[in-house]
């Protein structure tokens, strides 16, 4: 046992006479000596570690709960916002809702598993100590000391009027969105309207008695002078011609069909391709012989079978070309009809 103690503790603790006496008493096995020995060893171990920590430049171990709850040590400071309209009990000055303080926060208890927090701050007018605590049971705050809750400044009539306006707004939304609710409350609305008729008639009579034609006329003329320039500009814009494309369509309808076909073809997205196709058709229609050559004489000299074949081919080519032209014209006319519609 002594060997183990010498390994655990430094040698300086066994240099004094008291420690030797304690060790001897522990060896002898007396009950009193063992108790004294344990107390002595535990106290010296804590002192040794504290001295060692101070020598290394650190701080001694402190109890964190004591540091939190002890105001002299300095509780953590937070920004606290007053949640009610309150009055200080010392200077009797009012503190409005939303005023912020630098408050000290600490835990003072627990409700089930929820902590109860306390906030301490000073009044900004008289340096009175104000204490507010949380109430987890009632989901509220308790004004613990230094202040009291102030009564609401609004009159009960004003509160009732505000509540009635809110109810009317909700009811109007229900009527607009819910057809069944509207049907169910149609009779109530009718009775309410009949009850409000005398009151509205009185209001109209009062307005009629207090009517001032000169003032109304003056106000109206003033507004007209202010908005006169805007009205003139609006009239000018209204007088301008609109739908500029209608006249252009009429002029196009008056022109020849070939000219219309050419314009629509060039305006289409595939105008280049169509232009090339027309140019090729023109080339195909042209004769391979010179104009001075007498084609009819050469054809007549050919045999009858060949002449009939040539005539049939020429007729078929003419029919194909005429069909193509008619198809192109019909497509363009349909396109124009769609645009005019």
BABA-482070 format. One record per residue (C-alpha): residue in three letters; chain; x, y, z. Coordinates in nm, 4 decimals. Each point is the difference from the previous one (the first is absolute). Last residue first. Layout:
REM residues N
<site rest="ALA" kette="A" x="X" y="Y" z="Z"/>
...
REM end
This chain:
REM residues 341
<site rest="UNK" kette="A" x="-5.9720" y="3.6949" z="-9.0851"/>
<site rest="UNK" kette="A" x="0.2012" y="0.1974" z="-0.2551"/>
<site rest="UNK" kette="A" x="0.3147" y="-0.2036" z="0.0784"/>
<site rest="UNK" kette="A" x="-0.1808" y="-0.3325" z="-0.0426"/>
<site rest="UNK" kette="A" x="-0.1501" y="0.1158" z="-0.3293"/>
<site rest="UNK" kette="A" x="0.3430" y="0.1074" z="-0.1248"/>
<site rest="UNK" kette="A" x="0.1444" y="-0.3444" z="0.0770"/>
<site rest="UNK" kette="A" x="-0.2894" y="-0.1668" z="-0.1797"/>
<site rest="UNK" kette="A" x="0.0621" y="0.2225" z="-0.3015"/>
<site rest="UNK" kette="A" x="0.3713" y="-0.0867" z="0.0015"/>
<site rest="UNK" kette="A" x="-0.0732" y="-0.3724" z="0.0094"/>
<site rest="UNK" kette="A" x="-0.2573" y="0.0285" z="-0.2818"/>
<site rest="UNK" kette="A" x="0.2440" y="0.1955" z="-0.2182"/>
<site rest="UNK" kette="A" x="0.2750" y="-0.2575" z="0.0500"/>
<site rest="UNK" kette="A" x="-0.2360" y="-0.2849" z="-0.0815"/>
<site rest="UNK" kette="A" x="-0.1268" y="0.1787" z="-0.3136"/>
<site rest="UNK" kette="A" x="0.3554" y="0.0635" z="-0.1193"/>
<site rest="UNK" kette="A" x="0.0972" y="-0.3618" z="0.0560"/>
<site rest="UNK" kette="A" x="-0.3088" y="-0.1241" z="-0.1829"/>
<site rest="UNK" kette="A" x="0.0749" y="0.2298" z="-0.2990"/>
<site rest="UNK" kette="A" x="0.3574" y="-0.1312" z="-0.0152"/>
<site rest="UNK" kette="A" x="-0.1176" y="-0.3609" z="0.0064"/>
<site rest="UNK" kette="A" x="-0.2590" y="0.0647" z="-0.2721"/>
<site rest="UNK" kette="A" x="0.2557" y="0.1747" z="-0.2223"/>
<site rest="UNK" kette="A" x="0.2470" y="-0.2859" z="0.0450"/>
<site rest="UNK" kette="A" x="-0.2706" y="-0.2540" z="-0.0907"/>
<site rest="UNK" kette="A" x="-0.0890" y="0.1972" z="-0.3129"/>
<site rest="UNK" kette="A" x="0.3640" y="0.0219" z="-0.1102"/>
<site rest="UNK" kette="A" x="0.0539" y="-0.3724" z="0.0600"/>
<site rest="UNK" kette="A" x="-0.3142" y="-0.0854" z="-0.2002"/>
<site rest="UNK" kette="A" x="0.1088" y="0.2301" z="-0.2854"/>
<site rest="UNK" kette="A" x="0.3466" y="-0.1568" z="-0.0104"/>
<site rest="UNK" kette="A" x="-0.1499" y="-0.3516" z="-0.0043"/>
<site rest="UNK" kette="A" x="-0.2344" y="0.0933" z="-0.2846"/>
<site rest="UNK" kette="A" x="0.2890" y="0.1445" z="-0.2030"/>
<site rest="UNK" kette="A" x="0.2114" y="-0.3114" z="0.0552"/>
<site rest="UNK" kette="A" x="-0.2745" y="-0.2270" z="-0.1307"/>
<site rest="UNK" kette="A" x="-0.0741" y="0.2266" z="-0.3009"/>
<site rest="UNK" kette="A" x="0.3607" y="0.0048" z="-0.1279"/>
<site rest="UNK" kette="A" x="0.2038" y="0.3223" z="0.0263"/>
<site rest="UNK" kette="A" x="-0.0063" y="0.2653" z="-0.2767"/>
<site rest="UNK" kette="A" x="-0.2883" y="0.1748" z="0.1736"/>
<site rest="UNK" kette="A" x="0.2102" y="0.0472" z="0.3097"/>
<site rest="UNK" kette="A" x="0.2827" y="0.1677" z="-0.1923"/>
<site rest="UNK" kette="A" x="-0.2413" y="0.2377" z="-0.1726"/>
<site rest="UNK" kette="A" x="-0.1734" y="0.0847" z="0.3277"/>
<site rest="UNK" kette="A" x="0.3257" y="0.0854" z="0.1698"/>
<site rest="UNK" kette="A" x="0.1046" y="0.2716" z="-0.2412"/>
<site rest="UNK" kette="A" x="0.3211" y="0.1229" z="0.1431"/>
<site rest="UNK" kette="A" x="0.0247" y="0.3795" z="0.0479"/>
<site rest="UNK" kette="A" x="-0.1037" y="-0.0249" z="0.3628"/>
<site rest="UNK" kette="A" x="0.2951" y="-0.2195" z="0.0812"/>
<site rest="UNK" kette="A" x="-0.0599" y="-0.3539" z="0.1146"/>
<site rest="UNK" kette="A" x="0.0102" y="-0.1354" z="0.3590"/>
<site rest="UNK" kette="A" x="-0.3399" y="0.1521" z="0.0693"/>
<site rest="UNK" kette="A" x="-0.0794" y="0.1591" z="0.3349"/>
<site rest="UNK" kette="A" x="-0.2555" y="-0.1672" z="0.2275"/>
<site rest="UNK" kette="A" x="0.2700" y="-0.1856" z="0.1937"/>
<site rest="UNK" kette="A" x="0.1852" y="0.3245" z="0.0713"/>
<site rest="UNK" kette="A" x="-0.3185" y="0.1583" z="0.1336"/>
<site rest="UNK" kette="A" x="-0.0577" y="-0.3017" z="0.2238"/>
<site rest="UNK" kette="A" x="0.3562" y="0.0306" z="0.1325"/>
<site rest="UNK" kette="A" x="-0.0524" y="0.3675" z="0.0881"/>
<site rest="UNK" kette="A" x="-0.3244" y="-0.0865" z="0.1762"/>
<site rest="UNK" kette="A" x="0.1785" y="-0.2650" z="0.2095"/>
<site rest="UNK" kette="A" x="0.2799" y="0.2421" z="0.0897"/>
<site rest="UNK" kette="A" x="-0.2527" y="0.2563" z="0.1211"/>
<site rest="UNK" kette="A" x="-0.1732" y="-0.2685" z="0.2049"/>
<site rest="UNK" kette="A" x="0.3279" y="-0.0928" z="0.1718"/>
<site rest="UNK" kette="A" x="0.0841" y="0.3618" z="0.0784"/>
<site rest="UNK" kette="A" x="-0.3493" y="0.0746" z="0.1318"/>
<site rest="UNK" kette="A" x="0.0017" y="-0.2867" z="0.2526"/>
<site rest="UNK" kette="A" x="-0.0974" y="0.2181" z="0.2962"/>
<site rest="UNK" kette="A" x="-0.2788" y="0.1710" z="-0.1899"/>
<site rest="UNK" kette="A" x="0.0149" y="0.3680" z="-0.0945"/>
<site rest="UNK" kette="A" x="0.1464" y="-0.0678" z="-0.3481"/>
<site rest="UNK" kette="A" x="-0.2797" y="-0.2424" z="-0.0827"/>
<site rest="UNK" kette="A" x="-0.2668" y="0.2335" z="0.1316"/>
<site rest="UNK" kette="A" x="0.1265" y="0.2821" z="-0.2202"/>
<site rest="UNK" kette="A" x="0.0275" y="-0.2197" z="-0.3127"/>
<site rest="UNK" kette="A" x="-0.3461" y="-0.1475" z="0.0463"/>
<site rest="UNK" kette="A" x="-0.1519" y="0.3423" z="0.0496"/>
<site rest="UNK" kette="A" x="0.1596" y="0.1249" z="-0.3205"/>
<site rest="UNK" kette="A" x="-0.1365" y="-0.3008" z="-0.1854"/>
<site rest="UNK" kette="A" x="-0.3473" y="0.0549" z="0.1404"/>
<site rest="UNK" kette="A" x="-0.0200" y="0.3555" z="-0.1193"/>
<site rest="UNK" kette="A" x="-0.0419" y="0.2847" z="0.2467"/>
<site rest="UNK" kette="A" x="-0.3194" y="0.1050" z="0.1776"/>
<site rest="UNK" kette="A" x="0.0367" y="-0.2556" z="0.2796"/>
<site rest="UNK" kette="A" x="0.3422" y="0.1362" z="0.0887"/>
<site rest="UNK" kette="A" x="-0.1366" y="0.3504" z="0.0348"/>
<site rest="UNK" kette="A" x="-0.2663" y="-0.1277" z="0.2412"/>
<site rest="UNK" kette="A" x="0.2594" y="-0.1861" z="0.2096"/>
<site rest="UNK" kette="A" x="0.2113" y="0.3156" z="0.0328"/>
<site rest="UNK" kette="A" x="-0.3041" y="0.1928" z="0.1216"/>
<site rest="UNK" kette="A" x="-0.0571" y="-0.2523" z="0.2803"/>
<site rest="UNK" kette="A" x="0.3644" y="-0.0137" z="0.1213"/>
<site rest="UNK" kette="A" x="-0.0025" y="0.3394" z="0.1776"/>
<site rest="UNK" kette="A" x="-0.2373" y="-0.1235" z="0.2698"/>
<site rest="UNK" kette="A" x="-0.0525" y="0.3393" z="0.1690"/>
<site rest="UNK" kette="A" x="-0.0320" y="0.3537" z="-0.1233"/>
<site rest="UNK" kette="A" x="0.0810" y="0.2711" z="0.2619"/>
<site rest="UNK" kette="A" x="-0.3064" y="0.1651" z="0.1549"/>
<site rest="UNK" kette="A" x="0.0307" y="-0.2089" z="0.3177"/>
<site rest="UNK" kette="A" x="0.3605" y="0.1091" z="0.0506"/>
<site rest="UNK" kette="A" x="-0.0972" y="0.3644" z="-0.0361"/>
<site rest="UNK" kette="A" x="-0.2877" y="-0.0440" z="0.2465"/>
<site rest="UNK" kette="A" x="0.2353" y="-0.1576" z="0.2569"/>
<site rest="UNK" kette="A" x="0.2439" y="0.2896" z="-0.0343"/>
<site rest="UNK" kette="A" x="-0.2786" y="0.2516" z="0.0590"/>
<site rest="UNK" kette="A" x="-0.1219" y="-0.1922" z="0.3068"/>
<site rest="UNK" kette="A" x="0.3505" y="0.0003" z="0.1496"/>
<site rest="UNK" kette="A" x="0.0291" y="0.3750" z="-0.0516"/>
<site rest="UNK" kette="A" x="-0.3333" y="0.0626" z="0.1705"/>
<site rest="UNK" kette="A" x="0.0740" y="-0.2148" z="0.3063"/>
<site rest="UNK" kette="A" x="0.1097" y="0.2790" z="0.2344"/>
<site rest="UNK" kette="A" x="-0.2564" y="0.2462" z="-0.1343"/>
<site rest="UNK" kette="A" x="-0.2745" y="-0.2615" z="0.0385"/>
<site rest="UNK" kette="A" x="0.1027" y="-0.0663" z="0.3588"/>
<site rest="UNK" kette="A" x="-0.0236" y="0.3693" z="0.0837"/>
<site rest="UNK" kette="A" x="-0.3350" y="0.0303" z="-0.1754"/>
<site rest="UNK" kette="A" x="-0.1386" y="-0.2888" z="0.2094"/>
<site rest="UNK" kette="A" x="0.1244" y="0.1485" z="0.3272"/>
<site rest="UNK" kette="A" x="-0.1545" y="0.3372" z="-0.0780"/>
<site rest="UNK" kette="A" x="-0.3301" y="-0.1583" z="-0.1020"/>
<site rest="UNK" kette="A" x="-0.0111" y="-0.2000" z="0.3224"/>
<site rest="UNK" kette="A" x="0.0783" y="0.3111" z="0.2032"/>
<site rest="UNK" kette="A" x="-0.2697" y="0.2045" z="-0.1756"/>
<site rest="UNK" kette="A" x="-0.2607" y="-0.2726" z="0.0275"/>
<site rest="UNK" kette="A" x="0.0274" y="-0.0297" z="0.3784"/>
<site rest="UNK" kette="A" x="-0.1976" y="-0.2924" z="0.1439"/>
<site rest="UNK" kette="A" x="-0.0440" y="-0.0034" z="0.3751"/>
<site rest="UNK" kette="A" x="-0.3750" y="-0.0626" z="-0.0198"/>
<site rest="UNK" kette="A" x="0.0417" y="-0.2692" z="-0.2665"/>
<site rest="UNK" kette="A" x="0.2716" y="-0.1709" z="0.2012"/>
<site rest="UNK" kette="A" x="-0.2231" y="-0.0118" z="0.3074"/>
<site rest="UNK" kette="A" x="-0.2871" y="-0.1376" z="-0.2093"/>
<site rest="UNK" kette="A" x="0.2255" y="-0.2676" z="-0.1503"/>
<site rest="UNK" kette="A" x="0.1169" y="-0.1075" z="0.3470"/>
<site rest="UNK" kette="A" x="-0.3605" y="-0.0200" z="0.1191"/>
<site rest="UNK" kette="A" x="-0.0919" y="-0.2164" z="-0.2987"/>
<site rest="UNK" kette="A" x="0.2923" y="-0.2311" z="0.0751"/>
<site rest="UNK" kette="A" x="-0.1201" y="-0.0507" z="0.3567"/>
<site rest="UNK" kette="A" x="-0.3549" y="-0.0688" z="-0.1165"/>
<site rest="UNK" kette="A" x="0.1246" y="-0.2604" z="-0.2564"/>
<site rest="UNK" kette="A" x="0.2294" y="-0.1886" z="0.2408"/>
<site rest="UNK" kette="A" x="-0.2741" y="-0.2268" z="0.1398"/>
<site rest="UNK" kette="A" x="-0.1100" y="-0.1020" z="-0.3500"/>
<site rest="UNK" kette="A" x="0.3615" y="-0.0849" z="-0.0893"/>
<site rest="UNK" kette="A" x="0.0370" y="-0.2117" z="0.3147"/>
<site rest="UNK" kette="A" x="-0.3194" y="-0.1889" z="-0.0765"/>
<site rest="UNK" kette="A" x="0.1198" y="-0.0707" z="-0.3555"/>
<site rest="UNK" kette="A" x="0.3427" y="-0.1095" z="0.1167"/>
<site rest="UNK" kette="A" x="-0.1553" y="-0.2380" z="0.2524"/>
<site rest="UNK" kette="A" x="-0.2197" y="-0.1543" z="-0.2719"/>
<site rest="UNK" kette="A" x="0.2986" y="-0.0523" z="-0.2324"/>
<site rest="UNK" kette="A" x="0.2068" y="-0.1647" z="0.2753"/>
<site rest="UNK" kette="A" x="-0.0515" y="-0.3641" z="-0.1029"/>
<site rest="UNK" kette="A" x="0.0222" y="0.0803" z="-0.3707"/>
<site rest="UNK" kette="A" x="0.3289" y="0.1896" z="0.0393"/>
<site rest="UNK" kette="A" x="0.1469" y="-0.2744" z="0.2176"/>
<site rest="UNK" kette="A" x="-0.0856" y="-0.2530" z="-0.2703"/>
<site rest="UNK" kette="A" x="0.1662" y="0.2151" z="-0.2697"/>
<site rest="UNK" kette="A" x="0.3334" y="0.0218" z="0.1840"/>
<site rest="UNK" kette="A" x="0.2732" y="0.2284" z="-0.1397"/>
<site rest="UNK" kette="A" x="-0.1641" y="0.3431" z="-0.0140"/>
<site rest="UNK" kette="A" x="-0.2247" y="-0.0562" z="0.3028"/>
<site rest="UNK" kette="A" x="0.2902" y="-0.1409" z="0.2037"/>
<site rest="UNK" kette="A" x="0.2212" y="0.2984" z="-0.0883"/>
<site rest="UNK" kette="A" x="-0.2761" y="0.2409" z="0.1025"/>
<site rest="UNK" kette="A" x="-0.0401" y="-0.1822" z="0.3325"/>
<site rest="UNK" kette="A" x="0.3729" y="0.0280" z="0.0719"/>
<site rest="UNK" kette="A" x="-0.0047" y="0.3754" z="-0.0727"/>
<site rest="UNK" kette="A" x="-0.3102" y="0.0493" z="0.2134"/>
<site rest="UNK" kette="A" x="0.1595" y="-0.1872" z="0.2907"/>
<site rest="UNK" kette="A" x="0.3143" y="0.2155" z="-0.0208"/>
<site rest="UNK" kette="A" x="-0.2115" y="0.3167" z="-0.0027"/>
<site rest="UNK" kette="A" x="-0.1966" y="-0.1263" z="0.3012"/>
<site rest="UNK" kette="A" x="0.3240" y="-0.0653" z="0.1892"/>
<site rest="UNK" kette="A" x="0.1239" y="0.3532" z="-0.0703"/>
<site rest="UNK" kette="A" x="-0.3314" y="0.1469" z="0.1195"/>
<site rest="UNK" kette="A" x="0.0077" y="-0.2102" z="0.3179"/>
<site rest="UNK" kette="A" x="0.3550" y="0.1123" z="0.0732"/>
<site rest="UNK" kette="A" x="-0.0995" y="0.3627" z="-0.0564"/>
<site rest="UNK" kette="A" x="-0.2997" y="-0.0389" z="0.2318"/>
<site rest="UNK" kette="A" x="0.2179" y="-0.1670" z="0.2649"/>
<site rest="UNK" kette="A" x="0.2223" y="0.3106" z="0.0026"/>
<site rest="UNK" kette="A" x="0.3633" y="-0.0398" z="-0.0968"/>
<site rest="UNK" kette="A" x="0.2765" y="0.0691" z="0.2537"/>
<site rest="UNK" kette="A" x="0.0311" y="-0.3629" z="0.1140"/>
<site rest="UNK" kette="A" x="0.0765" y="-0.0326" z="0.3706"/>
<site rest="UNK" kette="A" x="0.3647" y="0.0024" z="0.1084"/>
<site rest="UNK" kette="A" x="0.1691" y="-0.3103" z="0.1372"/>
<site rest="UNK" kette="A" x="0.2119" y="0.0475" z="0.3071"/>
<site rest="UNK" kette="A" x="0.3679" y="0.0600" z="0.0663"/>
<site rest="UNK" kette="A" x="0.2771" y="-0.0458" z="0.2578"/>
<site rest="UNK" kette="A" x="-0.0557" y="-0.3696" z="0.0702"/>
<site rest="UNK" kette="A" x="-0.1144" y="-0.3267" z="-0.1607"/>
<site rest="UNK" kette="A" x="-0.1864" y="0.1177" z="-0.3098"/>
<site rest="UNK" kette="A" x="-0.0867" y="-0.3529" z="-0.1148"/>
<site rest="UNK" kette="A" x="0.0188" y="-0.0951" z="-0.3695"/>
<site rest="UNK" kette="A" x="-0.2364" y="-0.2393" z="-0.1796"/>
<site rest="UNK" kette="A" x="-0.0425" y="-0.3574" z="-0.1241"/>
<site rest="UNK" kette="A" x="-0.2060" y="-0.0769" z="0.3139"/>
<site rest="UNK" kette="A" x="0.2150" y="-0.2911" z="0.1178"/>
<site rest="UNK" kette="A" x="0.3160" y="0.1304" z="-0.1651"/>
<site rest="UNK" kette="A" x="-0.0157" y="0.3257" z="0.2004"/>
<site rest="UNK" kette="A" x="0.3081" y="0.2096" z="-0.0753"/>
<site rest="UNK" kette="A" x="0.1317" y="0.2498" z="0.2494"/>
<site rest="UNK" kette="A" x="0.0384" y="0.3783" z="-0.0023"/>
<site rest="UNK" kette="A" x="0.2012" y="0.2044" z="0.2508"/>
<site rest="UNK" kette="A" x="0.0425" y="0.3771" z="-0.0081"/>
<site rest="UNK" kette="A" x="0.2592" y="0.1691" z="0.2230"/>
<site rest="UNK" kette="A" x="-0.0622" y="0.3757" z="0.0183"/>
<site rest="UNK" kette="A" x="0.2600" y="0.2110" z="-0.1829"/>
<site rest="UNK" kette="A" x="-0.2383" y="0.3018" z="0.0001"/>
<site rest="UNK" kette="A" x="-0.0658" y="0.0809" z="-0.3672"/>
<site rest="UNK" kette="A" x="0.1523" y="-0.2908" z="-0.1972"/>
<site rest="UNK" kette="A" x="-0.1394" y="-0.2548" z="0.2467"/>
<site rest="UNK" kette="A" x="0.2636" y="-0.2627" z="0.0737"/>
<site rest="UNK" kette="A" x="-0.0019" y="-0.3613" z="-0.1178"/>
<site rest="UNK" kette="A" x="-0.0411" y="-0.3536" z="0.1335"/>
<site rest="UNK" kette="A" x="-0.1351" y="-0.2855" z="-0.2123"/>
<site rest="UNK" kette="A" x="-0.0925" y="-0.3307" z="0.1658"/>
<site rest="UNK" kette="A" x="-0.0336" y="-0.3279" z="-0.1867"/>
<site rest="UNK" kette="A" x="-0.2069" y="-0.3044" z="0.0968"/>
<site rest="UNK" kette="A" x="0.1358" y="-0.3128" z="-0.1678"/>
<site rest="UNK" kette="A" x="-0.2308" y="-0.2502" z="-0.1664"/>
<site rest="UNK" kette="A" x="0.0237" y="-0.3725" z="0.0942"/>
<site rest="UNK" kette="A" x="-0.2832" y="0.0058" z="0.2568"/>
<site rest="UNK" kette="A" x="-0.0066" y="0.3672" z="0.0974"/>
<site rest="UNK" kette="A" x="0.3551" y="0.0940" z="0.0966"/>
<site rest="UNK" kette="A" x="0.1648" y="0.2565" z="0.2188"/>
<site rest="UNK" kette="A" x="0.1944" y="0.3242" z="0.0236"/>
<site rest="UNK" kette="A" x="0.1992" y="-0.0010" z="-0.3253"/>
<site rest="UNK" kette="A" x="0.1911" y="0.3170" z="-0.0831"/>
<site rest="UNK" kette="A" x="-0.0135" y="0.2932" z="-0.2415"/>
<site rest="UNK" kette="A" x="0.1366" y="0.3472" z="0.0636"/>
<site rest="UNK" kette="A" x="-0.1736" y="0.2708" z="-0.2019"/>
<site rest="UNK" kette="A" x="0.1146" y="0.2763" z="-0.2370"/>
<site rest="UNK" kette="A" x="-0.3380" y="0.1561" z="-0.0708"/>
<site rest="UNK" kette="A" x="-0.2346" y="0.0430" z="-0.2953"/>
<site rest="UNK" kette="A" x="-0.3325" y="0.1848" z="-0.0226"/>
<site rest="UNK" kette="A" x="-0.2498" y="-0.2041" z="-0.2053"/>
<site rest="UNK" kette="A" x="-0.3082" y="0.0745" z="0.2106"/>
<site rest="UNK" kette="A" x="0.0261" y="0.3329" z="0.1702"/>
<site rest="UNK" kette="A" x="0.1488" y="0.0798" z="0.3380"/>
<site rest="UNK" kette="A" x="-0.2125" y="0.2323" z="0.2144"/>
<site rest="UNK" kette="A" x="0.1432" y="0.2141" z="0.2766"/>
<site rest="UNK" kette="A" x="-0.1126" y="-0.0600" z="0.3591"/>
<site rest="UNK" kette="A" x="0.3520" y="0.0839" z="0.1296"/>
<site rest="UNK" kette="A" x="0.0291" y="-0.2966" z="0.2382"/>
<site rest="UNK" kette="A" x="-0.2696" y="-0.2418" z="-0.1158"/>
<site rest="UNK" kette="A" x="0.1033" y="0.0220" z="-0.3688"/>
<site rest="UNK" kette="A" x="-0.3024" y="-0.0324" z="-0.2292"/>
<site rest="UNK" kette="A" x="-0.0575" y="-0.2603" z="-0.2720"/>
<site rest="UNK" kette="A" x="-0.1327" y="-0.0252" z="-0.3599"/>
<site rest="UNK" kette="A" x="0.0802" y="-0.3611" z="-0.0704"/>
<site rest="UNK" kette="A" x="0.2689" y="-0.2102" z="-0.1785"/>
<site rest="UNK" kette="A" x="0.3063" y="0.1978" z="0.0986"/>
<site rest="UNK" kette="A" x="0.2944" y="-0.0966" z="-0.2197"/>
<site rest="UNK" kette="A" x="0.3124" y="-0.1497" z="0.1577"/>
<site rest="UNK" kette="A" x="0.3446" y="0.0178" z="-0.1612"/>
<site rest="UNK" kette="A" x="0.2196" y="-0.2501" z="0.1834"/>
<site rest="UNK" kette="A" x="0.2606" y="0.0080" z="0.2742"/>
<site rest="UNK" kette="A" x="0.1486" y="-0.3183" z="0.1437"/>
<site rest="UNK" kette="A" x="0.0171" y="0.0065" z="0.3807"/>
<site rest="UNK" kette="A" x="0.2877" y="0.1901" z="0.1641"/>
<site rest="UNK" kette="A" x="0.2002" y="-0.1435" z="0.2946"/>
<site rest="UNK" kette="A" x="-0.1922" y="0.2246" z="0.2412"/>
<site rest="UNK" kette="A" x="-0.3275" y="-0.1146" z="-0.1548"/>
<site rest="UNK" kette="A" x="0.0665" y="-0.3631" z="0.0976"/>
<site rest="UNK" kette="A" x="-0.2298" y="-0.2309" z="-0.1983"/>
<site rest="UNK" kette="A" x="0.2251" y="-0.0674" z="-0.2949"/>
<site rest="UNK" kette="A" x="0.3305" y="-0.0069" z="0.1895"/>
<site rest="UNK" kette="A" x="-0.1411" y="-0.2295" z="0.2683"/>
<site rest="UNK" kette="A" x="-0.1317" y="-0.2381" z="-0.2629"/>
<site rest="UNK" kette="A" x="0.3412" y="-0.0028" z="-0.1724"/>
<site rest="UNK" kette="A" x="0.1861" y="-0.1042" z="0.3190"/>
<site rest="UNK" kette="A" x="0.3517" y="0.1216" z="-0.0328"/>
<site rest="UNK" kette="A" x="0.3221" y="-0.1805" z="-0.0912"/>
<site rest="UNK" kette="A" x="0.3082" y="0.2094" z="0.0631"/>
<site rest="UNK" kette="A" x="0.1369" y="0.2093" z="-0.2780"/>
<site rest="UNK" kette="A" x="0.2841" y="-0.0599" z="-0.2402"/>
<site rest="UNK" kette="A" x="0.3531" y="0.1382" z="-0.0163"/>
<site rest="UNK" kette="A" x="0.1890" y="-0.3302" z="0.0465"/>
<site rest="UNK" kette="A" x="0.0806" y="0.0901" z="0.3616"/>
<site rest="UNK" kette="A" x="-0.3661" y="0.0648" z="0.0680"/>
<site rest="UNK" kette="A" x="-0.0891" y="-0.3474" z="-0.1293"/>
<site rest="UNK" kette="A" x="0.2650" y="-0.1660" z="0.2180"/>
<site rest="UNK" kette="A" x="-0.1160" y="0.1845" z="0.3073"/>
<site rest="UNK" kette="A" x="-0.3612" y="-0.1065" z="-0.0642"/>
<site rest="UNK" kette="A" x="0.1030" y="-0.3609" z="-0.0651"/>
<site rest="UNK" kette="A" x="0.1992" y="-0.0182" z="0.3233"/>
<site rest="UNK" kette="A" x="-0.2745" y="0.1570" z="0.2068"/>
<site rest="UNK" kette="A" x="-0.2552" y="-0.2548" z="-0.1302"/>
<site rest="UNK" kette="A" x="0.2344" y="-0.2910" z="0.0794"/>
<site rest="UNK" kette="A" x="0.0811" y="0.1419" z="0.3456"/>
<site rest="UNK" kette="A" x="-0.3652" y="0.0077" z="0.1025"/>
<site rest="UNK" kette="A" x="-0.0608" y="-0.3581" z="-0.1139"/>
<site rest="UNK" kette="A" x="0.3113" y="-0.1322" z="0.1795"/>
<site rest="UNK" kette="A" x="-0.0847" y="0.1654" z="0.3329"/>
<site rest="UNK" kette="A" x="-0.3593" y="-0.1170" z="-0.0006"/>
<site rest="UNK" kette="A" x="0.1053" y="-0.3581" z="-0.0809"/>
<site rest="UNK" kette="A" x="0.2716" y="-0.0044" z="0.2705"/>
<site rest="UNK" kette="A" x="-0.2308" y="0.1371" z="0.2680"/>
<site rest="UNK" kette="A" x="-0.2543" y="-0.2745" z="-0.0743"/>
<site rest="UNK" kette="A" x="0.2694" y="-0.2724" z="-0.0017"/>
<site rest="UNK" kette="A" x="0.1462" y="0.1207" z="0.3289"/>
<site rest="UNK" kette="A" x="-0.3330" y="-0.0095" z="0.1778"/>
<site rest="UNK" kette="A" x="-0.0594" y="-0.3627" z="-0.0985"/>
<site rest="UNK" kette="A" x="0.3407" y="-0.1206" z="0.1187"/>
<site rest="UNK" kette="A" x="0.1727" y="-0.2277" z="-0.2512"/>
<site rest="UNK" kette="A" x="0.3588" y="0.0177" z="0.1356"/>
<site rest="UNK" kette="A" x="0.1139" y="0.0822" z="-0.3502"/>
<site rest="UNK" kette="A" x="-0.2493" y="0.2910" z="-0.0236"/>
<site rest="UNK" kette="A" x="0.1257" y="0.1342" z="0.3349"/>
<site rest="UNK" kette="A" x="0.3557" y="-0.0230" z="-0.1285"/>
<site rest="UNK" kette="A" x="-0.0988" y="0.1792" z="-0.3201"/>
<site rest="UNK" kette="A" x="-0.1742" y="0.2707" z="0.1987"/>
<site rest="UNK" kette="A" x="0.3034" y="0.0457" z="0.2221"/>
<site rest="UNK" kette="A" x="0.2202" y="0.0241" z="-0.3053"/>
<site rest="UNK" kette="A" x="-0.2309" y="0.2560" z="-0.1529"/>
<site rest="UNK" kette="A" x="0.0155" y="0.2061" z="0.3139"/>
<site rest="UNK" kette="A" x="0.3772" y="-0.0116" z="0.0103"/>
<site rest="UNK" kette="A" x="0.0378" y="0.1726" z="-0.3315"/>
<site rest="UNK" kette="A" x="0.1824" y="-0.1444" z="-0.3001"/>
<site rest="UNK" kette="A" x="-0.2808" y="-0.2242" z="-0.1323"/>
<site rest="UNK" kette="A" x="-0.1802" y="0.2720" z="-0.1912"/>
<site rest="UNK" kette="A" x="0.3257" y="0.1125" z="-0.1599"/>
<site rest="UNK" kette="A" x="0.0470" y="-0.3441" z="-0.1623"/>
<site rest="UNK" kette="A" x="-0.2693" y="0.0618" z="-0.2615"/>
<site rest="UNK" kette="A" x="-0.3191" y="-0.2097" z="0.0196"/>
<site rest="UNK" kette="A" x="-0.1145" y="-0.2962" z="-0.2147"/>
<site rest="UNK" kette="A" x="0.3255" y="-0.1989" z="0.0011"/>
<site rest="UNK" kette="A" x="0.0670" y="0.0560" z="0.3706"/>
<site rest="UNK" kette="A" x="-0.3601" y="-0.0951" z="0.0756"/>
<site rest="UNK" kette="A" x="0.0433" y="-0.3293" z="-0.1873"/>
<site rest="UNK" kette="A" x="0.3145" y="-0.0876" z="0.1960"/>
<site rest="UNK" kette="A" x="-0.1737" y="0.0824" z="0.3263"/>
<site rest="UNK" kette="A" x="-0.2787" y="-0.2391" z="-0.0877"/>
REM end
